[in-house]
Amino acid sequence: MTTDRRWQMVDEGWGRRAVDFATLSEPSNCREYVAVHQRLGVSAGDRLVDVACGSGLAIELARVRGAECAGIDASHRLVAVARDRNPHADIRVGDMHALPWEDASFDVATSFRGIWGTTPAAISEIRRVLLPGGRIGLTVWGHLKTSPGVWALAPFRMADSVRLENQAAMVSLGRPGKGEDLLARSGFVDIERVDVPFVWEFADPETFARALASTGPAYEAIQNVGEAVFMEAATEQARQLVRDGLPLRAQIAVVGYLARKSEQQRKETP
Ligand SMILES: C[S@@+](CC[C@H](N)C(=O)[O-])C[C@H]1O[C@@H](n2cnc3c(N)ncnc32)[C@H](O)[C@@H]1O
């Protein structure tokens, strides 16, 4: 399947439990959203686009800071939630490789674990829709093996080997130098790599398994081993980490890349 058709399959995995994702998984990402908005200085009057916006919590938090927001996601069921949360924002269903906005439409672009090593061309599209000098903030997984909360991602490893290879290629963008190179090649300057706070918290093992099952990579695992096996393995994984009187807590390394679109006109390669 060609890249430009593949995005239409994304909703199968990411959208099938959109309400669970929006209420059980996405809220834990709030630390990441707040930290990146703060580093980018998002404020009143900024026109901001969030690429791969999921169910729109990051957009809601950018609006709290006064930004005028747009967003795009391939999953129409996640976009339905994002629009419900942000009725006046311009939120589209579509592909991050073909953004449906004019050149130089935005002051700020964000993408929270939406652009990966497998989707580098999305960076050029973001550059196109940013004004000269416009700011970008991207996040990707950092060094997972040394993250105390890596246990929370372990059930994804039940996917088949082809999917696991693809997941490894995706997360390669977090390696030192990778994101910096991509941004520099795509016409960005003042590139910074920062650590971004990221913690998933869950009330109990069953809620953890249900939250995890709402995500795209979980769907890849479920296709391989079946729903019942996935849920049992995820619940069992979390049972080992239960602490009396405290939530389940998974702190995971997330890398942020911050940069600015260069003011110079760029020679496009044919
Ligand atoms: C890891 S989730 C991140 C969602 C959201 N940014 C968040 O912080 O929770 C990845 C998102 O990318 C979206 N996605 C995957 N491929 C896409 C594409 N080609 N174009 C737009 N969105 C895409 C998925 O639907 C999903 O919402």
The ligand as a Tripos MOL2 file, in Angstrom:
@<TRIPOS>MOLECULE
LIG
   27    29     1     0     0
SMALL
NO_CHARGES

@<TRIPOS>ATOM
      1 C1          0.8190    8.3390   19.4910 C.3       1 LIG1
      2 S1         -0.7100    9.0070   18.9070 S.3       1 LIG1
      3 C2         -0.5420   10.6840   19.4620 C.3       1 LIG1
      4 C3         -1.8590   11.3890   19.5340 C.3       1 LIG1
      5 C4         -1.8260   12.7250   20.2770 C.3       1 LIG1
      6 N1         -0.8780   13.6280   19.6700 N.3       1 LIG1
      7 C5         -1.5120   12.5130   21.7380 C.2       1 LIG1
      8 O1         -0.6760   13.2430   22.2730 O.co2     1 LIG1
      9 O2         -2.1080   11.6390   22.3780 O.co2     1 LIG1
     10 C6         -0.4280    9.0950   17.1610 C.3       1 LIG1
     11 C7         -1.5510    9.7770   16.3890 C.3       1 LIG1
     12 O3         -1.1490    9.9090   15.0220 O.3       1 LIG1
     13 C8         -2.2910    9.7700   14.2110 C.3       1 LIG1
     14 N2         -1.7970    9.4710   12.8550 N.ar      1 LIG1
     15 C9         -1.1470    8.3610   12.4340 C.ar      1 LIG1
     16 N3         -0.7970    8.4920   11.1250 N.ar      1 LIG1
     17 C10        -1.2400    9.7110   10.7240 C.ar      1 LIG1
     18 C11        -1.1710   10.4250    9.4850 C.ar      1 LIG1
     19 N4         -0.5770    9.9080    8.4070 N.pl3     1 LIG1
     20 N5         -1.6980   11.6620    9.4310 N.ar      1 LIG1
     21 C12        -2.3060   12.2130   10.5320 C.ar      1 LIG1
     22 N6         -2.4010   11.5760   11.7180 N.ar      1 LIG1
     23 C13        -1.8650   10.3450   11.8310 C.ar      1 LIG1
     24 C14        -3.0830    8.6720   14.9100 C.3       1 LIG1
     25 O4         -4.4320    8.6410   14.5400 O.3       1 LIG1
     26 C15        -2.8810    9.0370   16.3740 C.3       1 LIG1
     27 O5         -3.8870    9.9110   16.8270 O.3       1 LIG1
@<TRIPOS>BOND
     1     1     2 1
     2     2     3 1
     3     2    10 1
     4     3     4 1
     5     4     5 1
     6     5     6 1
     7     5     7 1
     8     7     8 2
     9     7     9 1
    10    10    11 1
    11    11    12 1
    12    11    26 1
    13    12    13 1
    14    13    14 1
    15    13    24 1
    16    14    15 ar
    17    14    23 ar
    18    15    16 ar
    19    16    17 ar
    20    17    18 ar
    21    17    23 ar
    22    18    19 1
    23    18    20 ar
    24    20    21 ar
    25    21    22 ar
    26    22    23 ar
    27    24    25 1
    28    24    26 1
    29    26    27 1
@<TRIPOS>SUBSTRUCTURE
     1 LIG1         1 GROUP 0 **** ****
